[in-house]
Amino acid sequence: MTGIIDEKTVAEIQAEVRDWRSKEVAAFLRKQPERKTTFMTLGDFPVKRTYTAADVAATPLGDIGLPGRYPFTRGPYPTMYRSRNWTMRQIAGFGTGEDTNKRFKYLIAQGQTGISTDFDMPTLMGYDSDHPMSEGEVGREGVAIDTLADMEALFDGIDLEKISVSMTINPSAWILLAMYVVLAESRGYDLNKLSGTIQADILKEYMAQKEYIFPIEPSVRIVRDCITFAAKNMKRYNPINISGYHISEAGSSPLHEAAFTLASLIVYVEEVLKTGMSVDEFAPRLGFFFVCQADFFEEIAKFRALRRCYAKIMKERFGAQNPESMRLRFHCQTAAASLTKPQYMVNVVRTAMQALAAVLGGCQSLHTNGYDEAFAIPTEDAMRMALRTQQVIADETNVTQVVDPLGGSYYVETLTTEYEKRIFEILKEVEERGGTLNLIQEGWFQKHIADFAYETALRKQSGEKPVIGVNRLVDNTQDPPIETHPYDHTTAERQIARTQRVRRERDPATFDRLIAQLVEVAKDPSENIMPVTIELVRAGATMGDIVETLKKVWGTYRETPVY
């Protein structure tokens, strides 16, 4: 491929830069030294004083390309936000289905264009609300979902063919997908018209977030089954959001967030291919979820590099032919870990800067954090401000008028290429060390995340990494009182009553027959677990019924600590 400029021009630019350093720069430094001797991105990439065309000379023009054209560095679609803005998808979830349904309708009335659902810890871990492990946690950090009746309450009065729905759920994701399918069918919807996603990315749980139930192999099988089921029955639905967000929130570097996510991708694609399905049958509906951290240009370069790496992996490694299989599409969330309790209104500024970087990086969907999320679930006021942040970017800044407006920036293009190079170096190392599943068992990913998190904590403690209001510009005056989201202590009682009613009213013979069928399907790794799960939730099975049955077949996972 042809480079951006020829060797003669590169030599001329480099000579001019040397002359500039020896004259203007040297003279200015004698009068006013720079703040430090070494400048680095948040992810520890060294940063030069300035960048020129010589820095991007070795980047092939084809690697930068055009929006909507391979390798999609500049965006997955040719017109991007000139045709439609990203989906504004504020996450919500607390209490019972009815409680969260009210928040959904409030956010839709405020202009939200997609739904994102947060689930409580018992739901995430597959416990029913009346299980002893659920005590004190029902509906506290998300909405409680035990049965199909809860799903009906959650989406009451919301047309699921007209709005996309994201569900942030992992080890028990396939059960919620089954409930969603049964709900849609009961309303007479066409499954092929439903849009949205379940997160379902279980490998990042073993790496980072630690919300897992079963051993790795059956957990990956469940992901495979979700992907193959959706590819055949839900043509517009994303059966997985392969997630770097939680890897980052656990403390990783931006580079490891990107590379580890693509390492998980490779496992999932390989598993689906083993079923005999071709890559172009399912890859167009693979989705991703990334964080947007504080280093503005680094995050933009990260997103651009991820698109390029993904396109090359799908085309060169897996033989994809359809351009839709090579387009990385991603949801983005601003960084919850960057939010602070001291001077909490500064969080509005942090979130706005991160959201702008996500948009300039070409996200397809965006959640902006509430200013009060360092304290509790966000209030309606905080969510309205977070949504308005996106709407200001969309409607007032004009950044949506040009596709990839930072394309061609010497700095951004250099950083994009450097990210691509290092991502592929890490993926190569993963393969040489025995692959992703083997390295999860060894704690390799976990150690890299923990090491960077520890280094970051030390930098914050020393002040090397500035955090306004915490280690920089600390204000000893009292922050204004903040109104936090209250927890309704009747939640568990209301939720448990519905769960127990469903158990009483279901047909025992049908339930027993389907549970026995679930056991047989679970024992045969070639079977798809989705059909029997769909029939179980239709028959009134609870999430706990399904999970506890499978624990007896597959067992549970316990991590070996790595120090």
C-alpha angles and dihedrals in degrees: 000000000000118000123228096255136009127257094255092056090046091054091049092050092047091051090051091050091052090051091048092051093050094048121022097022096044092047093049094047090055088060099037121013119211119262094253140000097241128039120197138176119244087263093053099258110147113243124212124218092252139347132229139184088272090069092060097036093105093051108101113238088232091061090060094038126145132306113274092018129100127306086026094213090145096046141309094255131047097231100027112175094001086077100036136344123247115275110271100220115175112188119236135175136140140128118359130340090268092052094052092042089064091053091049091053091047092053092046089052088052091056103270110156102197138031125236120186129207118198130206122253096259090054091047091052097042099251123138115236092252094053113113090239089061096059111127093006104074109126092343103117097018142346119307115235119179104146145013088267089065091051090051090054092045094058100030111148094006118119104226093194090061103044130044117236126207121195118199099211132124127172092029095034097116091058092055090047088053090051090049091052093049091047091051092048091049089057092048095248124157106244089213090063095055116104131189137070148254113223094224094157099141099171093069087056091063089044100044127344099046097214100135136130112180132042116278100260099056090040091057088046089058090053090050090051093051091051095048094044093051093045089058100036111021108044097179098040126102106221092194141026103203099214133216091160095084092043088058094044089053087062107269127146117258088250093056091045088058099040097042091050091054089047088059091047091058092054093051094047092049092050093051092046089057088066090064095253114136119239093244091057094066112010096081089070099048109118135193138210123205138171125238108219131191102273098092103199095033091058092050090050090047092056093046092049092048091056091050094047093047092050092051093046093050094045103036102031102032101027098237113180101180113082087218087066091057099048112102108211118186145186114217135202128191114245114279089186090063094060119104137201094215110079088359095182088069084072088076089063094045091051093048093053092047092047091051090052090050091053093046087049090057107250120179096208133019140196117191116202124241117247090238099052092106085069108036146314105327121264123233090259092054092047092049090052091047091051092046088054089062092044092053090052090048099044109024111033100055091220088128093065096079125048111235095350092186093055108122094029104140091221097044093045092048092049091045091054092045090051091051091050094050094044091056091046090056093046089052091051091050090055093046090052094054105277138283099295092050093048092049088057090049093049093239096137092041092054094051091051093046093047094053091044090053092048090050092051090052091050091051091048092051094043092242087120105049120222111181111231093013108059099354130050092001111189115208093199116103116265114238112269112270124217109222130198109274123229113231106224092204090066098093093045093051093044096047092049091058094045092051092046090055091051092051095048101046123098108259095205093053091045094051092047093051094045089054089049090050090056092052093048091049091054092054109066091193092065123089111239096204101081096054091043090054091052091047096054089044087056093052102265115158124227089249092054091057098041096046090049092053093047087064090054103038105020123218135283126250119185122228105229117239120204 
